[in-house]
């Protein structure tokens, strides 16, 4: 199986172009290739497929094999893959996801290949029924009190095609993400589990973010998570519409534009290409 290893701010995935290598059981393959000791090592698997409505289609699988609707860092890398291999004309790339078609504007680097990408992340969904989460379906969950293990967290929940629970904390570096991340991910409020963002406000235009990603654990970056954060921070009066988000893998520039959608600007990096031998074929 031919593959490409790519990352957006350290949020790394194994990418397989299905026009080159067929994949029959992606949920099983995702668990296998993501293993950092016995596989390639990644936060998950992303398939690049043909599309009838866009330049390409992507499917994203977490390290545990569960499928997610959208991945902000991953979609930048898919756009880079297509642009660098001249599979698209011009700098605009449209990619179909389970959350809808997303438009990406590629910013070429000095070598003529894609360096940065600006992603139209879509309109955030704020109603409980849309996220989805428990409670009155037509209500929002901003600054909502959530109890877990005897502690009460003030959370703001947003869907960017996948569910996010944003928790604002005083000191994100010392916060016990490994303890509270999985407890919030699997809380009864979230029937499909949730991604969890722990966020420290630096100023009205700057935040620090750590993400506990459902099905993967803590990741170095999360594009849909950063999108949820800029929305939650603005709607709760903590930040402006345009912010710089500092993640463990680097920075993203986030915009919650007045028209109601989110734009994200960040890098996409190709690390290496290779050929993977599935476990059942190894000798």
N, C-alpha and C positions, 0 to 999 in steps of 0.2 A: 504494500500500500504506500503510495507516494503521499507525503505530507509536507506542510510548511509550518514552522514554529514562529509565532508572531506575538507581540504584546503591545498593549497600550498602558503606559505607566506601570509596567510590571504585572498587570492583569493579563496573564499569558494563557494562550489557547493553542491547541493543535488544530490546524486547518486542513481539511481534505476537500479537494476539488473533485466532485463526483463525476465530472466528465473525463477524469483521468483514472480515478480509483473508485470502484463501486463500494458502498457501505450498506450491509444488510441489516445489522443490528446496532444502530448508533448508541443506544442506551448502554449496551454491554461494552462497546468499544470505548466509550467515554470513560468508564471506570478503569479500563485497562490502560489506556494511554496516559491518563492523568496521574497515575501512580509515579511519584518522584523517585522511587527506588527500583521498581521492576518495569516501569513503562518509560514514556518519554518525559513526563513531568509537566503538569499544567493545571490550570484552574478548570479545565473542561475541554470539550470538543466542539468545533464549529464546522458545519458542512456548508460548502459553497455549491449551490444547485442552480439549474436553469429556472427561469421565471417567464410567465406569459404576460406579466404586467410591469416588469421592471428589468433593469440590466442583469440582475441576478437575484437569487433568493438565498437567505441564510437560515440555518437551524442551529440552535445553540443548546448544548447539553452540559449540565454541571458535572463536577467531578464524581458525584454519586450516581450519575446516569439520568437524573431527572431533567426534563426539558424546560427551558425558560423561554418566555415570549420574545425577549429583546435583550441586547447587550450593547451598551454604548461604546465601550472600548473595543469590543469585538467588531462592531460594524465599521469602525474607522479602519481596522485592519483589512476587512473584506474589500473596502473601497480601494485601499492601497494595493492589494493583490490584483484587482482588476485593472487599475490604472497602470501599474508598473508593467503589466504583461500586455498592455495595449488592447485590452478586451473592451474598452470603452473609448469613445471619441470625446474630446473635450475634458473639462475638469469636473463636471457634474456627474455624479454616480447615483442612480436610484436603486435601492435594495429593498426587496420584499422581506418582511419579517412576520412572525405570528401576531405582532402588534400593529401591522399595517406597513405600507411602503414608506421608507425614510429616504430623504434626499441628503446627500453628502457632497460638499464642495471641497475638492482636493486642492491643497496648497503645495505645489512642487518645490522640492529642495534644489540645491545647487547641482545635484547629479541628474536632474530631470525626473527623479522618482518622487513619489508622494512622501512628504515629510510630516506636515500637519494636515488635519482635516476638520472641517466645520460641519457639524451634524445637526440637521433639523430633527430634534428629538420628539416632536409631537406635542399634543396638548395634554397636560396632566389631568388625571381623573381624581376627584376629591371626595366623592360620595362613597359611603361605606359599602353600598351594594356593588360599586364599580371596582373596588380595590382588589379583592373582596375582603370584607371583615364583618364580624358580627355587629348587631345593633340595627337601628332603624336605617333601612337601605338608602333613604333620601337625605340622611344627615351627613355632615362632614365630621371628621375626627381631627380637629386642630386643638392642640393643648389639652388633649384628653387624658384622664387619669387611668393608668393601667397598672394593676396590681399583679405582682409575681413574687413568689417566695417571701412574702411578708414585706416587700418593698413596693413603693408606689412611684411609677415613672410618669412624667408628663410627656406624651408622645403626640406627634403629628403624622398622619398617615396619608400617603399619596401613591397612586399607581401611575407609572410611566410605561404602561404595557405589562409591567410586572409589579408586584406589591412591595412597598417600602414603608418602614416604620422609622421615623426620624426622632432621635432622642438628643436633646441639647444638654451638654454636661459642662462642668466648670473646667476640668482638666482632662482632655481626651487622651493624653499620653499615659497617664497613670490609671485611667478608668479600666475596670476589669472586663474588657471586651470578651475574653475567652469564657468568662463565667456567665455574663448576662446575655451575650449574643445568642447562644443556642436556646436559652430559656425564652427569649422574646421571639425568636424565629418560629418556635413550635407552640407558642401560646394559643389557647383556645379561641382567642379573638380572630385568628387567621386560618380559615379552613384550608387554604392552599399554602400554608406557611408564609413567611415574609422575609425579605432582606431587611437588615437593621443597620441604620446609620447613626453613629455616635459622633456628635458635632460640638466643637468648641468655637464660640464666636470670638474672633480677634478684633474685628471692627465691623462697621456697617457694610464694608466691601470686601471682607476677607474672613474665611473660616478654615478650621482644620477638621478633617473628616477621617474616621476609621469605619470600615464597612465589614459587617458580618454577613456574608452572602449565603443565602439558603442553598443547601446542597454542596457547599464548597468550603465554608468556614471563613476566617478572616482573609481578605484579599488586599493586595497593595493599592488597588484602585477600583472604582465602580462608576461607570458613566451614567447609568440610569439612576444610581444612588445620588450622585452629585446633582443630577437634574431634580430629583425629589427634594434635595436639601435646599436648593435655591428657591424653589416654590414654597416650601414650608417656612423657610427663614423670612421670606418677603411677606407672606400672608399672616405670619404671627408678629410682624413688626420688628424683627430682629436685624434684618439686612435690607439693602437696596436690591433692585432688580438685577444688577450686574455685579458679580462677585468673582474673586479668585478663590478657588478651592484647593487647599493644600492636602494632598493625599500622601500616603507613605511611599508611593511610587513616583510622585511628582505633582505637577500642578495642572489644573483644568481651568479654563475661563468659561464661566457659565452666565447665560443671559436668559432671564424670564421676561420676554418682550411684551409690550403692552397689548399686542394682538392675541396674547394668551398661550403662546407655545414657548418651548425652551430650545435654546441653541447652545451647543457645546463645542468648544475648540480645544483640540489636544493632539498629541503626536500618535503616530503608528509606526511600529518598528518590526522589520523582518529579521529574525535571528539566524535561522538556518533552515535548509531543506533536507529531507532525508527519505529513506525507505524503511517502513516499519514492518516487522515480521510479527503477526499475531501469535498469541501464546500457543494456540493449538498447533501451529506450524513449526514451532521451534524444536530444534534437535540438540 
